[in-house]
Amino acid sequence: MSASAEATVVVTHEVGLHARPSVKFTKLAKTFAAEVEIALAANGPWFDAKSIVKVMAAKAPKGTLLHIRASGDGADDAVDALVELVRRDFDEGTDHVRTA
Amino acid sequence: MSEPLRLQGISASAGYAEGPLFDLDQTVGSYVGKETADDEKAALETAIAIAAGRLTALIDAAEGDAADILEFQIAMLEDDALSSLAFAAIHAGQPADQAWRQALDAEIAGYDASDQDYFRARAADIRDIRDQVLRALTEAGDVQVPAGAILYGEDIAPTRFLETDWSSGGGIALKAGSTASHVAMLARSRGVPMIVGLGALPAHFAGIVLLDAEHGGIVLLPSKAEIDAFRQLSSSFTVRRDQAGTFLARPAATRTGTPVRVQVNIADPSEVDGIDIATCDGVGLMRTEFLFGKSLPDEETQYRAYRKVLEWAGDKPVTIRTVDAGGDKPVPGFTVDESNPFLGQRGIRLSLARPEVFRVQIRALLRAAVHGSLKVMFPMIAIVEEYRQAAAMFAEEQAALAARGIANKMPPLGIMVEVPSVAIVPEAFTEAAFFSIGSNDLTQYVMAAARDNAAVAHLNSVRHPAVLRLIAAVTAFGEREKIPVSLCGDAGGDPASIPSLLEAGLRDLSVAPAQLAMAKAAIADVSV
């Protein structure tokens, strides 16, 4: 049986899916056997969520409705976990907003 | 003896440094090609592994921001998606260094093309990755950076910053660069002075440089007097900064408790990424010339830039100045060649002469106004008819946007007070919603001393009684007529001038972000 899952989540992080969040995002994606992809629109283009080069290339700014889809073993868990990570603002507080 | 040479840029990290110039853009060693494609492939694989190894070694000693940046670079370097293009090119017969350079340059171009400052700033990280691997490929021994040097170049790699020993001083002076770059963040947190956007030096230069990253300028071939003045500012800076740190988070007030509004001047939207909005009362001057650097910007580009700053400021006011090109700020395809540009077609004069360019900016401002508390002001107003013409164009464009059903809002329209005709007869300008004193230009016009000419610098003082009397008269007039008056020139952030400005009646200053804390500290020392 080939499982597949898809969900959307809004990127609330101040500077979008940028360097530090994308490191966390791809690291988490790699822990799943399923094929995981992201897109900025429902009809793609889709980017490999396990490649930081591809995730950064998506250039998702703050406010983006991020589409996440997975297929294969543990597809549901992968999508749930990644949606949660974005929703938790990549486990960062507001300390990334620096003072002069 | 040669004349001193000054270059002005944007401060990315405040502070002072004096030292020899070190050119970062010297060419790297050359790569020796291999016999077969397999050998080329092996050479690149080895170089990537060496580069990743060096980063991993650095990460052990790093913490916070530095560790995050290195972790990001390692993740990029270990991603096959980055190198696959290069390996394909090698398979097609290219040498490893060319293949790698082309693959990475394509990636860098993608970041450079982004319309978001943050992503654009990541191009520096990819360049860093590219150069580390090239360095490993060519095995060129690095030239030792002399202690306390001013690193000068197009841009600077984060690893270069981390490898440099800053304990004996030194600083960074970049031709391009960004205040939102990783290095700029690192420089701010380590207290390393850094300036971006200086442009290129006229010729190959070697010697001592004075780097003033409090005001954003460097001086080459300085005179004895300049070195002395620089050292005074520099030695007081650390003391002032440490004392001032405690003032930053609090609203500004004088010794006797009189509140003073302190706003910031910005030249590039990315600057706000480094400022906590809670530490200032808004943006007193947002310059828009930066948008006009290379070519005339379209409406969408301008709208996005204005909107970014308005959204950052929330309900605090953002005063945007319509394009002030001309004078010492030429724009190709817009400004005109004149024998006396400071007295020629600059500021509002040029905007009114080129309505097709001005109207694009007006539409972008009207649309951005719905995203915050926008105020707009016109530079170089000399007669009230100029204000009326500009205001009429705002009304026309607003009506046109409304007719097309496009969201917009009419901001309060004010004027810069920098031409003496306005400062002497402010009663002719009561139609303006507010006055903002441009002390740099007002001073140079009152004293007839060009501000870019070091030979007359001694005349160019805002504290001359003639200038101060005009500032006091305009401020008093504004108070009587209920027209808000602020000041946004360099004098507003200069601790030595602040007492005179407050005594002249001003209670609203706008200063460079790097001067915010010290301006507040200087205000707290004044009894008015």
Interface residues (C-beta under 8 A of the other chain):
Chain A: V15 G16 H18 A19 R20 S22 V23 T26 K27 D48 S51 I52 V53 K54 M56 A57 K59 P61 V97 R98 T99 A100
Chain B: A14 D68 I69 E71 F72 A75 M76 D79 D80 A81 L82 E107 G110 S114 Q116 Y118 F119 R122 D125 H182 M185 R188 S189 L248 D273 G274 I275 D276 T279 P513 A514 L516 A517
